[in-house]
Amino acid sequence: MRRNAGLFVAISLLSGFGSSAMSLVSGIWILDLTGSTGLAALAGLCVYAPVLAGPWLGGLLDRVPRRPLVIAVNLVLATVLLALFAVHGPGQTWLIFTVSCAYGLSYVLIDAGETALLPSALPPGELGIVNGWRSSAQEGMKLIAPLAGAGLYAWRGGHAVVVLSAATPVLVAILYAAVRLHRTPPHRPTRRDNGLRAGISLLSAQRATRVPVALAAVSIAMSGFSTAAIYAIVVSELRLPTTFLGVLASAQGAGSIAGGLIVGRLINRWGSIALAAAGTALFAIGCLARCLPWWPVTVAGAVLAGIGLPWTLVAAVTAVQTNTPSTLLGRVSATANTAMFGPLVAAIPLGSAAVHLGARPPLVAAAVFCLTAVAATYRPLPRRSERLIG
């Protein structure tokens, strides 16, 4: 099992490096070709938009062998990336948008596929630990890969980054092929579990999965909602240069790496619901800390937010893996991803509009939403007389 755990962490490192490098360079490349910041921002929207189709795409994972599908998606992604060699001027910008959409589709299938594969490769007690390691690996690549991608782009241009990003899915496909899986019984979809309804109903029917996914959805949505406010805090309230945003990003990334390394043990000790609530509360405290007019506290708030977000996300993913039948895990995990990341599509522009009320109100609102969600998960213990009667 240690072999499989190492392979999945290596997969997260490689895929995180290639995708993070290309996602930044896509925007820079479009900006250089067109001079339009609006078009450059649309590349990111193309990556996130396909997550809304997660419940339908996830059903595919329950109808075909999952590992061959994940390997095929990686190899197709590598092939699609090579189309960017045809980009030489503004007339080929549409190719970059097309590849960004392909990345988004591959994220949905690969994330759901990997979530569904992990229970067949690891014992239940190790799922939270390995999910935490994967989260730390991905966050670490978010710190390193954009710098490497931007540096390579500045040195050799966009085509050099294409070579790097196209190589990583091929290596990832090789690592997937090396994972040793337990045999799972063949499944033929029945009329009852066929379609979108099965994924949504199974996800919402069990409190053990419904609550962590809901808390993760709130936390992730509020992280997008508060992004513009953090920019305003740095520039307008603290009156610091925009480069200080890089310090905050690094602080949050460091918190995410640290949080991911310990989240598995905490899940085994406290359970997914308790840890998701703790992570959501930590993120809320981080939002409030960033309202204070002192930059060291702002940095500390970024670290707290960085710890809290992986706790909620890993708790939700682990809850889905441990409480969902294997035959439906593909569509349920994809539906969970849509529930957790889909709200970002609306939260980010809403946060950009809310910042016109001031830098602090959106951060306070984000904290209130998160703490309200945590309070809604509270279940008081039965009174002593009730316990004795039961």
ZAMARGU-4260 file (C-alpha; in steps of 0.2 Angstrom, whole numbers, plus 5000, padded with zeros to 4 digits):
<rodrens>
0) 5000/5000/5000 | 5015/5012/5003 | 5019/5009/4985 | 5002/5015/4979 | 5002/5030/4991
5) 5019/5035/4984 | 5012/5034/4966 | 4997/5044/4970 | 5007/5058/4978 | 5019/5058/4963
10) 5004/5059/4952 | 4998/5074/4961 | 5015/5082/4960 | 5017/5080/4941 | 4999/5084/4937
15) 4999/5099/4948 | 5015/5106/4941 | 5010/5104/4923 | 4993/5111/4925 | 4998/5126/4936
20) 5012/5131/4925 | 5000/5131/4909 | 4986/5139/4918 | 4996/5155/4922 | 5005/5155/4905
25) 4989/5154/4895 | 4983/5170/4902 | 5000/5179/4899 | 5001/5172/4882 | 4983/5178/4877
30) 4987/5195/4885 | 5003/5196/4875 | 4994/5191/4859 | 4979/5202/4861 | 4983/5216/4874
35) 4966/5212/4882 | 4965/5208/4901 | 4947/5203/4899 | 4952/5190/4886 | 4966/5184/4897
40) 4954/5182/4912 | 4942/5171/4901 | 4955/5158/4900 | 4953/5154/4918 | 4934/5154/4916
45) 4936/5141/4902 | 4945/5130/4915 | 4932/5131/4929 | 4916/5131/4918 | 4916/5112/4914
50) 4915/5108/4933 | 4896/5112/4931 | 4895/5097/4920 | 4902/5086/4933 | 4887/5075/4937
55) 4885/5070/4919 | 4903/5067/4916 | 4905/5057/4932 | 4892/5045/4926 | 4904/5040/4912
60) 4916/5034/4926 | 4903/5021/4932 | 4900/5014/4915 | 4918/5010/4909 | 4934/5004/4918
65) 4940/5019/4928 | 4959/5017/4926 | 4959/5015/4907 | 4948/5030/4906 | 4959/5041/4917
70) 4975/5035/4907 | 4966/5039/4891 | 4960/5057/4896 | 4979/5061/4901 | 4985/5055/4884
75) 4972/5065/4875 | 4976/5080/4885 | 4994/5079/4880 | 4989/5077/4862 | 4977/5092/4863
80) 4991/5103/4871 | 5002/5100/4855 | 4989/5110/4845 | 4996/5125/4854 | 5012/5124/4842
85) 5001/5132/4829 | 4999/5148/4839 | 5009/5162/4832 | 4998/5177/4832 | 4981/5184/4838
90) 4972/5174/4825 | 4976/5158/4834 | 4971/5164/4851 | 4955/5153/4850 | 4967/5138/4851
95) 4972/5143/4869 | 4954/5145/4874 | 4950/5127/4867 | 4965/5120/4876 | 4959/5128/4892
100) 4942/5120/4890 | 4950/5104/4887 | 4960/5106/4904 | 4944/5110/4913 | 4935/5094/4906
105) 4951/5083/4910 | 4950/5090/4928 | 4932/5085/4930 | 4936/5067/4924 | 4953/5065/4932
110) 4948/5071/4949 | 4933/5061/4950 | 4942/5046/4942 | 4956/5047/4955 | 4944/5049/4969
115) 4935/5033/4964 | 4951/5024/4961 | 4959/5027/4978 | 4947/5016/4988 | 4952/5002/4977
120) 4971/5005/4980 | 4971/5010/4998 | 4964/5003/5015 | 4950/5015/5022 | 4961/5021/5036
125) 4974/5028/5024 | 4962/5037/5013 | 4962/5053/5023 | 4981/5053/5026 | 4985/5050/5007
130) 4972/5063/5002 | 4981/5075/5014 | 4997/5072/5006 | 4990/5074/4989 | 4983/5091/4994
135) 5000/5096/5001 | 5008/5091/4985 | 4996/5101/4974 | 4998/5116/4985 | 5017/5115/4984
140) 5016/5114/4965 | 5005/5130/4965 | 5019/5139/4973 | 5033/5132/4962 | 5025/5129/4945
145) 5018/5147/4941 | 5036/5154/4944 | 5044/5140/4933 | 5031/5142/4920 | 5032/5161/4919
150) 5051/5160/4919 | 5052/5147/4905 | 5039/5158/4895 | 5050/5173/4897 | 5065/5163/4892
155) 5059/5152/4877 | 5041/5157/4874 | 5025/5149/4875 | 5029/5134/4865 | 5043/5128/4877
160) 5029/5128/4891 | 5018/5118/4880 | 5032/5104/4879 | 5033/5104/4898 | 5015/5104/4901
165) 5012/5090/4887 | 5025/5079/4895 | 5017/5078/4912 | 5001/5070/4907 | 5011/5056/4898
170) 5021/5053/4914 | 5005/5053/4925 | 4997/5040/4913 | 5012/5029/4916 | 5011/5031/4935
175) 4992/5027/4934 | 4996/5011/4925 | 5009/5006/4939 | 4996/5007/4953 | 4990/4991/4960
180) 4971/4990/4962 | 4960/4977/4971 | 4948/4968/4961 | 4931/4976/4961 | 4915/4967/4956
185) 4909/4971/4938 | 4894/4983/4938 | 4880/4985/4925 | 4870/5001/4928 | 4852/4998/4932
190) 4838/5009/4928 | 4837/5014/4946 | 4855/5020/4948 | 4856/5026/4930 | 4859/5045/4927
195) 4861/5061/4937 | 4848/5057/4950 | 4858/5043/4958 | 4873/5054/4961 | 4863/5069/4969
200) 4852/5058/4979 | 4866/5047/4986 | 4876/5062/4990 | 4862/5072/4999 | 4854/5057/5008
205) 4868/5053/5020 | 4873/5066/5033 | 4891/5059/5033 | 4894/5065/5016 | 4881/5079/5014
210) 4888/5090/5028 | 4907/5089/5024 | 4903/5093/5006 | 4891/5107/5010 | 4905/5115/5022
215) 4918/5113/5009 | 4906/5122/4996 | 4903/5136/5008 | 4922/5138/5012 | 4928/5137/4994
220) 4914/5149/4988 | 4919/5162/5001 | 4937/5160/4996 | 4932/5166/4979 | 4920/5179/4986
225) 4934/5187/4996 | 4947/5188/4983 | 4944/5205/4977 | 4942/5211/4995 | 4959/5205/4999
230) 4967/5215/4985 | 4958/5230/4991 | 4964/5227/5009 | 4982/5227/5003 | 4981/5241/4991
235) 4968/5253/4999 | 4968/5249/5018 | 4986/5244/5021 | 4993/5255/5007 | 5006/5241/5003
240) 5012/5238/4985 | 5003/5225/4975 | 5018/5213/4976 | 5013/5210/4994 | 4999/5199/4987
245) 5013/5187/4983 | 5018/5187/5001 | 5000/5183/5006 | 4999/5169/4992 | 5014/5161/4999
250) 5008/5162/5017 | 4992/5154/5012 | 5001/5141/5002 | 5012/5137/5017 | 4997/5135/5028
255) 4989/5123/5015 | 5005/5112/5014 | 5006/5111/5033 | 4987/5108/5035 | 4987/5094/5022
260) 5001/5085/5030 | 4991/5083/5046 | 4973/5082/5040 | 4973/5063/5038 | 4977/5059/5056
265) 4964/5072/5062 | 4951/5064/5051 | 4954/5047/5059 | 4953/5055/5076 | 4939/5067/5074
270) 4929/5061/5059 | 4926/5071/5043 | 4911/5081/5049 | 4921/5088/5064 | 4936/5092/5054
275) 4926/5100/5040 | 4918/5111/5053 | 4935/5115/5061 | 4942/5120/5044 | 4928/5131/5039
280) 4929/5140/5056 | 4948/5142/5054 | 4945/5150/5037 | 4932/5162/5044 | 4944/5167/5058
285) 4957/5170/5044 | 4945/5181/5035 | 4942/5192/5051 | 4960/5193/5054 | 4963/5200/5037
290) 4951/5214/5042 | 4963/5221/5055 | 4974/5236/5050 | 4991/5227/5054 | 5000/5218/5040
295) 5007/5204/5051 | 4990/5199/5057 | 4985/5199/5038 | 4999/5187/5035 | 4993/5176/5050
300) 4975/5176/5043 | 4982/5170/5026 | 4990/5156/5035 | 4974/5151/5045 | 4964/5152/5029
305) 4977/5141/5020 | 4976/5128/5034 | 4957/5128/5035 | 4953/5126/5016 | 4962/5109/5014
310) 4954/5103/5030 | 4937/5105/5023 | 4941/5099/5006 | 4950/5083/5011 | 4937/5080/5024
315) 4923/5081/5010 | 4933/5070/4998 | 4937/5057/5011 | 4919/5056/5017 | 4913/5053/4999
320) 4926/5039/4996 | 4922/5030/5013 | 4903/5032/5012 | 4899/5029/4994 | 4896/5012/4985
325) 4910/5008/4973 | 4898/5006/4959 | 4892/5024/4960 | 4908/5032/4966 | 4912/5040/4949
330) 4896/5050/4948 | 4895/5054/4966 | 4912/5061/4967 | 4910/5071/4951 | 4893/5078/4958
335) 4903/5083/4975 | 4916/5092/4965 | 4902/5102/4956 | 4894/5106/4972 | 4911/5112/4980
340) 4918/5121/4965 | 4903/5126/4955 | 4898/5141/4966 | 4915/5149/4962 | 4908/5154/4945
345) 4895/5165/4954 | 4905/5169/4970 | 4920/5178/4961 | 4910/5191/4951 | 4899/5194/4966
350) 4914/5197/4977 | 4921/5209/4964 | 4904/5219/4965 | 4903/5218/4984 | 4920/5226/4986
355) 4913/5243/4980 | 4905/5243/4998 | 4922/5243/5005 | 4936/5231/5008 | 4931/5224/5025
360) 4912/5221/5022 | 4915/5206/5010 | 4927/5198/5022 | 4915/5200/5037 | 4901/5193/5026
365) 4912/5178/5021 | 4916/5174/5039 | 4898/5176/5044 | 4892/5164/5030 | 4906/5151/5036
370) 4902/5152/5054 | 4883/5151/5051 | 4887/5135/5041 | 4897/5128/5055 | 4883/5132/5068
375) 4870/5123/5056 | 4880/5107/5058 | 4879/5107/5077 | 4869/5093/5085 | 4867/5094/5104
380) 4869/5078/5114 | 4853/5070/5120 | 4849/5074/5139 | 4854/5060/5151 | 4836/5055/5154
385) 4834/5053/5135 | 4850/5042/5134 | 4845/5031/5148 | 4828/5028/5140 | 4836/5025/5123
</rodrens>
